[in-house]
Amino acid sequence: MTSTIAQHVAGVDPRTDEEVRVAVFRAFATYGRAPSCAELAQAAGGSLAVAKISLHRLAEDHHLVLDECEHIVLAHPFASIPLGFSVMGAKTLWWGGCAWDSFALPHLVPAEPEVLVSTRCPGCAEPHAIVVNREAPPAGDQVAHFLVPVGHMWDDVVHTCANQRIFCGEACVEAWLAETGGDKGHVMDLTTLWNLASRWYEGRLDRGYRRRDPKTASDYFAGAGLTGPFWGS
């Protein structure tokens, strides 16, 4: 945060933060992009400077991620940069931030109950196109591999998201790890990925949304069948 921003943080009404947060998420949900400067200013009572202060506060609270130019890079499950996935709905095309976020989009966006998630296997470059809806998990033998454990996901969240990918199967995961020199993280099938994504971002487009604390997050993961040290339990 710049010193100028820091000097003004204390003077921003928390209600403005919430209006800016909602504007960010609704712009991504509706248009597949971050809000414009005009849209941000409108959410902050007409002041872009105040909106930018709110953006920094929201980033500090892990509601979104900013780059060095104050551009919104991530507002989970939305992204403004390519990280290995595109998600096509009936009306909107998004960058999918990761496997988790791509599968979450039809559950969060009311007007898009079904999407086409497109990606390539990092292990062999095989293309995959998976229809994901909010009714039932998609069929398929693909697996998702998450490299970074939950306790460290926000250490470098862009790196974390870039390494939550869909592979043809575990053989491709192993080949990719051998090539990149990484340690194996957590591998799950598409049903588990769908269960993880289905309610994780529930309410994020509405005012009054609150992020889960570690205990409720751990309980949620367990309900999706994800337990153990990787998942903070």
DRENPAMI-832349 format. One record per residue: residue in one letter; x, y, z of N, C-alpha, C, O in turn. Coordinates in steps of 0.05 Angstrom, whole numbers, plus 5000, padded with zeros to 4 digits. Layout:
REM DRENPAMI-832349
AXYZXYZXYZXYZ ...
REM end
This chain:
REM DRENPAMI-832349
M501749765000500050005000501850255000503750265015 T501250444983502750694982502250855007500250825020 S504151045013503851215036501351395034500051445054 T500851485009498451655006495951505013494151605026 I495751255003493451085010493251045040491151075052 A495550985052495550925080494551155097493251115117 Q495251405089494451635104491451675104490351795123 H490051565085487151605083485451365091483051385092 V486751135097485250895102483350935125481050855124 A484251065147482551095170480051255165478051225180 G480051415144477751585139475651465121473651595115 V475951215113474051085095471950935111472550775128 D469450995104467250855117467250565109467250505085 P467150375128466950095121464650025102464849835087 R462550185103460350135085461150185056460150065037 T463050375052464050425025465650185015465450104992 D467250065033468749825026466749615015467349484995 E464549585029462649375020461349434994460949264977 E460749694989459649774963461649724941460949634919 V464149784946466249734926466549434921466849344899 R466649284943466848994940464648874923465248724904 V462148954928459948854913460148934884459548784866 A461049184879461349284851463349114836463049044813 V465549044850467648884837466548614829466848524806 F465248474848464348204843462048194823461948014806 R460348384824458048394805458948454777457748364758 A460948624774462048684747463248434735462748374712 F464848294751466048044741463847844734463947714713 A461847814751459747614747458147684721457447504706 T457547934717455848014695457348044668456347964647 Y459748164669461148234645463648074640464848084619 G464547914660467047764657469547944659471647854650 R469248174671471548364674471348514700469248514713 A473548634707473648814731471949064725471649134702 P470949194746469449444741471249664730473649664735 S470049834715471450064704472050274726470950254748 C473750464720474250674740471650824747471150894770 A469950874727467451014732465650844750464250954767 E465550584745463850414762464950404791463350394810 L467550394794468650404821468050664835467350664858 A468450884821467851144833464951164841464351274863 Q463151074824460351084831459750924857458151014874 A461050694860460650534884461650674909460750614931 A463650844905464850984928463851274931465251444941 G461451324922460251584925461351794907461152034912 G462451714884463451904864466351954864467352114848 S467951814882470751864884472351614878472251414891 L473951634856475651414849477851374870478751154876 A478851594881480951584902479951424926481451254937 V477551474935476351324957476051034950476550854966 A475150984925474850704916477450554917477550324925 K479650684910482250554911483150494939484350284944 I482450664958483050604986481550354994482650185007 S478950344986477350104993478549854980478549644992 L479549874955480749644942483049544958483349294961 H484749714968487049634984486149505010487349305019 R484149605023483149485047481949205041482349025057 L480549185019479448925012481648725005481348485011 A483748814993486048644987487348545013488148315016 E487548725033488748655059487048435072488148265087 D484448445068482648245080482248005062480447835068 H483747975041483747745023481047715008480247495002 H479747935003477347924986478147934956476747834939 L480448054950481448074923484448104923485748134944 V485648104899488548124896489048354876487948354854 L490848534884491648754866494548714857496148594871 D495148814833497848824824499149094831497849254845 E501649134823503049374831501849624819502449854828 C500149594798498849824786495949864796494450024785 E495249724817492649744830490449624812488049684816 H491249454793489249304777488349064793489948934807 I485848994790484748754804485548504788484648474765 V487148334800488048094786486247864792485547714774 L485447834817483647624826481547734845482047894862 A479147634841476947674860475447414860473347384847 H476547224874475546944872472546914873471247034891 P471346764854472546584835473246714808473646574788 F473446974807473947114781476847194779478247244799 A477747214754480547294748480547484724478847474707 S482547664724482847844701485247764684485947904665 I486647544692488947454677488547154671487147014686 P489747054650489546764644491246594662493646654666 L490046394674491446214692490945924686491045744703 G490345874660490045604651487245514645486845294635 F485245694650482445614645480945844632481446074637 S479045774614476945954606474345824612474045584610 V472345984618469745884626467646034610467346284612 M466145894593464146014576461345944585460545714587 G459846154591457046124597455346194573456446234551 A452746214576450946284554451346574546450946644522 K452046744565452247034559454947154565455547374556 T456647014580459047134590461446934587461146694589 L463747054581466246894580468147004602468647244603 W469146814618470946894640473646754636473846544624 W475746884648478146734655477546574680476546694699 G478046314680477746164705480346184720482446104710 G480246274745482646304761484146044766486546044768 C482645824768483845564774481645354771479345424764 A482345104776480344894773478044934793475644914786 W478745004818476745054839474845284831472445244832 D475945504823474345734816472745694790470445774789 S473845554771472345504746469845334751467745384740 F470145134769467844964775465845114793463545034795 A466745334806464945484824463045674809460945744820 L463845754785462345974772459345914768457746094774 P458545684758455645644754454145634781451745684781 H455445574803454145574829453745854839451845904855 L455446034831455346304842453646494825452146664836 V453846474798452546674780449746574773449446374759 P447646714783444946614779444146574750442646384744 A445046744732444246734704445746524688445046484664 E447646394700449346204685449345934699451345864712 P447245774697447045524712448845304700449245094712 E449945344676451645154663453845294647453245484633 V456245194650458545314636460245104623460044864630 L461845184604463845014591466645094601467545314595 V467844914616470544964627472644854607472544614602 S474345024597476444934578479144964590479745174602 T480844764585483644774596485344574581484344434563 R487844564587489744364577491044224600491644344621 C491543964597493043814617495943924618497243914598 P496844004642499644104643501643874638503943934631 G500843624641502743404638503243324609505443254603 C501143344592501443254565500243444544500443394520 A499143664553497843874536495343784522494443914504 E494143564531491643474520489443674527489143744550 P487843764507485643954514483343814527482743584521 H482043954545479643854559477444064559477944294564 A475043974553472744154554470644004571469643794563 I469944124594468143984613465744164618465944394625 V463344044615460944194621460344164651460243944662 V460144394664459744404693457144554698456744774689 N455344424714452844554722452544534752454244424766 R450344644762449844644791448144404800447444394823 E447444224782445744004788447243754798446343624817 A449443694785450843444791453743464781454243614762 P455643314792458343324783458643224754457043054746 P460543334739460943234712462142954712463642884730 A461642804691462942544688465642594676466142794663 G467442404680470142424668472242294686471942284710 D474442214674476542084688478842274696480742194708 Q478442534689480542724696480742764726478942694741 V483042864735483442924763484443214766485543324747 A483943324789485043594795487343554815487243394833 H489543694810491843694829492243974840492544164825 F492243994866492744244880495544224892496144044907 L497344404884500144394893500544504921502144394936 V499244724927499844874952497744814974495344834969 P498644734998496844675020495244925029496145145024 V492944875040491145095049492545295066492145535062 G494145215084495545395103497445595089498245785102 H498145545064500045715050498945835024500445955009 M496345795020495245884994495446184990495646264967 W495346335011495546625008498346735010498746975009 D500346565013503146655012503746784985505046994984 D502846654964503046764937500646654922500746444909 V498446794924495846684916495746644885494346464876 V497146814870497146774841498546514834497646364817 H500746464847502146204843500445974852500345764838 T499046004874497245794883495145724863494645494856 C493745934852491645894833492745774807491445604794 A495045864799496245764774496945474776497445344755 N497045364800497745084804495444924816495944724830 Q493045004811490644834816489544764789487844914778 R490444544778489944474750488544214747488544044765 I487544164723486243914716488043764697489043864677 F488443504704490243324688488543094677486343044687 C489642964657488342724646487942504667485842374667 G489842474684489842274705492342294722493942474717 E492642114741494942134759497642094745499642204754 A497641944723500141904709501142174698503542224698 C499342344689500142604679501042794701502842954698 V499742764725500642914748503542844755505243014759 E504142584756506842484763508842584742511042654749 A508142574716509942664695510542954698512843044694 W508443114704508843404707510543464731512243644730 L510143324753511743374777514643294772516443434782 A515143084757517843004751519243214734521643264737 E517743334716518843534698519343794712521443934708 T517543874730517744134744519344124770520144324780 G519743874780521143844806519443914830520543954852 G516843924827515143994849514443754867514743524858 D513543804891512643594908509643544904508143734899 K508743304906505943234901504243364923504843354946 G502043494914500243614932497843434938498243214949 H495443514930493043354934491743304907491243494892 V491043054902489642974878486842894884486342744903 M484943004869482042934874480742884847481542974826 D478542724848476942684823475142914818474943104835 L473742914796472043134788469643164807468643394811 T468642944818466442964837467243114862465743284872 T469543054872470543194896471043484890470443664907 L472143544867472643824859469943974857469744204867 W467943854846465343974844464144024872463044234877 N464443824889463343864916464844084931463544234946 L467444104927468944324939468044594929467744784945 A467544614903466844874891463944954895463345194894 S462144764900459344824898458245034916456545194908 R459145044941458145244960460245424972459645584990 W462745394963464945544976464545844974465145984994 Y463545944952463246234948460446334952459746554944 E458846174965455946234969455646514981456846575002 G454046684969453446954980455447164973455047394981 R457447104957459647304952458647534935459847744936 L456547504920455447724904453647904920452748114910 D453047834944451047984961452448154982454748104990 R451148364991452148525013452048365038450248205043 G454048415055454148275081455648015080455647865100 Y456947945058458447695056460747705075462047905079 R461247475088463547445106465147195098464046985093 R467847225096469546995090469446805113469146885136 R469846545107469846345128472346365146474546435136 D472046325172474346315189475646035186474445855174 P478045985197479445725193477745485202477845275189 K476245515224474745285234472445215215472044985207 T470945415206468645355188469745265161468445105147 A472045375152473245285127474044985129473444835111 S475244915151476044635155473644445155473744235144 D471444535168469044385168467844355140466944135133 Y467944565125466944555097468644355081467544195066 F471244375083472944185068472343895076472143725058 A471943845101471343575110468743485098468443245091 G466743665096464243595084464443525054462743375044 A466543625042467043555013468843315011469643234989 G469543195034471242955033474243015034475842845026 L474943255042477743345041478743395070478043585082 T480443215080481443225107484443185107485643105087 G485643225130488543175133490143435133488943655130 P492743415138494443655140494243845117494444085120 F494043735092493943915069491544105071491644335061 W489444015083486944165085486544295113484344385120 G488644305128488544445154487044295176486044425194 S486844025174485443875194487143635203486243485220 
REM end
